[in-house]
Amino acid sequence: MIKQKDKLTAFTRVKVDGLFNLQDCAREYGLSAEEVVAFHNKYCPLQDLLTLHLSKYVEYVYLPTTSVSSRKEKLLQNSKLVQPDKISEKKYGVITTFSPKELQLHYQIKVNRNFDHIDLLKQKTYKNNQEIDQTIEQLFEKAEHVLYPLKVATGANGRMRKIINSGDISKRWKEERRPKLAEYYQSETADKILSKLDRAFENIDLKRDLLEKKHLL
């Protein structure tokens, strides 16, 4: 249901998906069926009046703003993540499937969780259970490993707050990984890719939103 609040009254219009179910609505918003019907009928257009016993299609149901706000607060409380208070070491398998090309990428990643940060170490990526053999794909795969080990500071909700070793990553790229890649992959296309990677690894902490989508935090 989608909510639309009327600024001049104490009701909120909640958009109904499909046939309106009075009992489900009352339970969801902590009201009795009688309260839902009485409140809705007080504010709705004449053609949208509800009864206690007959189902009816209505585009919106009118509910007390306090009930809608209370439900929202409960949903937010239930969605909060509690950061673990102990050290743990786990290994995850990650599979990404692309269709309709029947392409599957998979790799393992080690996650060492400490009290205030997480260490990530990604292993080799495979394509359809085979090692990557395309030149450009190999270039990206080798460049990506400069990120690891990746040390991440997390907030109270478990979200990525800061990449602790962003300076080390930038140094590894400039002094170790990039010179080797530039020597091995010599082409105009490779030069363009390496230039883009220069900008990406310059301050990886600014791109942490992209890393959050990639990793299990």
C-alpha positions in Angstrom: 0.0 0.0 0.0 1.2 3.5 -0.9 0.5 6.3 1.5 -0.6 9.9 0.7 -0.9 12.2 3.7 -3.5 15.1 3.7 -1.7 18.1 5.3 -5.0 19.7 6.4 -6.5 16.7 8.3 -5.6 13.9 10.6 -5.9 11.2 7.9 -3.6 9.5 5.5 -4.8 8.0 2.2 -3.3 4.6 1.7 -3.4 3.2 -1.8 -5.0 -0.3 -2.0 -3.5 -3.0 -4.1 -6.2 -5.2 -5.5 -9.4 -6.0 -3.5 -9.5 -4.3 -0.1 -9.3 -6.7 2.8 -10.8 -5.1 5.9 -9.5 -7.6 8.4 -5.9 -7.5 7.1 -5.9 -3.7 7.0 -7.2 -3.5 10.6 -4.6 -6.0 11.8 -1.8 -4.2 10.0 -2.5 -0.8 11.4 -3.5 -1.9 14.9 -7.2 -1.0 14.6 -10.5 -2.9 14.9 -12.5 -3.5 11.7 -15.2 -1.2 13.1 -12.7 1.6 13.7 -11.3 1.3 10.1 -14.8 1.5 8.6 -15.9 4.4 10.8 -12.8 6.4 10.1 -12.7 5.7 6.4 -16.4 6.5 5.9 -15.9 9.9 7.7 -13.4 11.2 5.0 -13.9 9.2 1.8 -16.0 10.1 -1.2 -19.6 8.8 -1.1 -19.0 6.1 -3.7 -16.1 4.6 -1.6 -18.1 4.0 1.6 -17.3 0.6 3.2 -19.4 -1.9 5.2 -18.2 -4.4 7.8 -19.4 -7.5 5.8 -19.0 -6.8 2.1 -15.7 -6.7 0.3 -15.3 -3.8 -2.1 -12.8 -2.4 -4.5 -11.6 1.0 -3.5 -8.5 2.8 -4.8 -7.7 4.4 -1.4 -8.5 3.6 2.3 -8.5 6.6 4.7 -6.7 5.8 8.0 -5.7 7.8 11.0 -2.2 9.4 10.5 -1.2 8.3 14.0 -1.9 4.6 13.1 0.1 4.9 9.8 3.0 6.6 11.6 3.0 4.0 14.3 3.1 1.2 11.8 6.0 2.9 10.0 8.0 3.2 13.3 7.5 -0.5 14.0 8.7 -1.5 10.6 11.8 0.7 11.0 12.6 -0.8 14.4 12.2 -4.3 13.0 14.5 -3.6 10.1 17.5 -2.3 12.2 20.6 -4.5 12.1 22.5 -5.3 15.3 26.2 -5.3 14.8 27.8 -8.5 16.2 29.8 -8.0 19.5 32.2 -10.8 18.9 35.0 -11.8 16.5 34.1 -14.2 13.7 35.6 -15.7 10.6 33.4 -16.9 7.8 33.7 -17.8 4.1 31.0 -17.1 1.7 30.3 -18.3 -1.9 29.0 -15.6 -4.2 27.2 -16.5 -7.5 26.1 -13.9 -10.0 23.9 -15.2 -12.9 23.3 -13.2 -16.1 20.4 -14.2 -18.3 19.6 -14.9 -21.1 23.3 -15.3 -21.9 23.6 -18.3 -19.5 26.7 -16.6 -17.9 27.5 -17.3 -14.3 30.3 -15.7 -12.3 31.3 -17.2 -8.9 34.0 -16.7 -6.3 34.6 -17.1 -2.6 35.2 -14.3 -0.1 36.6 -14.6 3.4 35.0 -12.3 6.0 36.9 -11.7 9.3 34.6 -9.6 11.5 36.2 -7.7 14.5 34.6 -5.4 17.0 34.9 -2.3 14.9 35.8 -3.4 11.4 35.7 -6.1 8.9 38.5 -7.6 6.8 37.5 -8.9 3.4 39.7 -11.2 1.2 38.3 -12.1 -2.2 39.5 -15.2 -4.1 39.7 -15.9 -7.8 36.6 -15.4 -10.0 35.4 -18.2 -12.2 33.1 -18.0 -15.2 30.8 -21.0 -15.7 33.1 -23.1 -13.6 36.1 -22.2 -15.7 39.0 -19.8 -15.2 38.5 -16.5 -16.9 40.3 -16.6 -20.3 39.3 -13.4 -22.1 42.1 -10.7 -22.1 39.9 -7.8 -20.9 38.2 -9.9 -18.3 41.6 -11.1 -17.0 42.8 -7.5 -16.8 39.8 -6.5 -14.7 40.2 -9.6 -12.5 43.9 -8.9 -11.8 43.2 -5.2 -11.2 40.4 -5.9 -8.8 42.7 -7.9 -6.5 44.5 -4.7 -5.5 41.5 -4.0 -3.2 42.3 -7.0 -1.0 42.7 -7.3 1.9 40.0 -4.7 2.2 39.5 -3.3 5.7 36.1 -1.7 6.3 34.9 0.2 9.3 31.2 -0.3 10.0 28.5 1.7 11.8 26.1 0.5 14.5 23.7 -0.8 11.8 26.4 -2.8 10.0 26.6 -0.5 7.0 30.0 0.4 5.5 31.2 3.6 7.1 34.7 3.9 5.9 37.4 2.0 4.0 40.3 2.0 6.6 43.1 1.0 4.2 42.1 3.2 1.2 45.6 4.7 1.2 47.3 1.3 1.2 45.0 0.3 -1.8 46.0 3.3 -3.7 49.7 2.7 -3.0 49.5 -1.0 -4.0 47.9 0.1 -7.3 50.4 2.7 -8.2 53.6 1.0 -7.1 52.8 -2.7 -7.6 49.8 -3.8 -9.6 49.6 -1.0 -12.3 53.2 -1.2 -13.6 52.9 -5.0 -14.0 49.5 -4.7 -15.8 50.8 -1.9 -18.1 53.8 -4.0 -19.0 51.8 -7.2 -19.7 48.7 -5.7 -21.4 49.9 -3.4 -24.2 47.1 -2.0 -26.3 45.1 1.2 -26.7 42.1 -0.5 -25.1 44.2 -1.6 -22.1 45.6 1.9 -21.7 42.1 3.4 -21.6 41.0 0.9 -19.0 44.1 1.5 -16.8 43.5 5.2 -16.9 39.9 4.7 -15.7 41.2 2.4 -12.9 43.7 5.1 -11.9 40.8 7.4 -11.1 38.9 4.6 -9.4 41.7 3.6 -7.1 42.9 7.1 -6.3 40.5 7.4 -3.4 38.5 4.2 -3.2 36.7 5.4 0.0 34.7 7.8 -2.1 33.3 4.8 -4.1 32.4 2.7 -1.1 28.7 2.7 -2.1 29.6 0.6 -5.1 31.6 -1.9 -2.9 28.6 -2.2 -0.5 26.5 -3.6 -3.4 29.2 -6.1 -4.2 30.0 -7.5 -0.8 28.0 -9.1 2.0 28.1 -6.7 4.9 
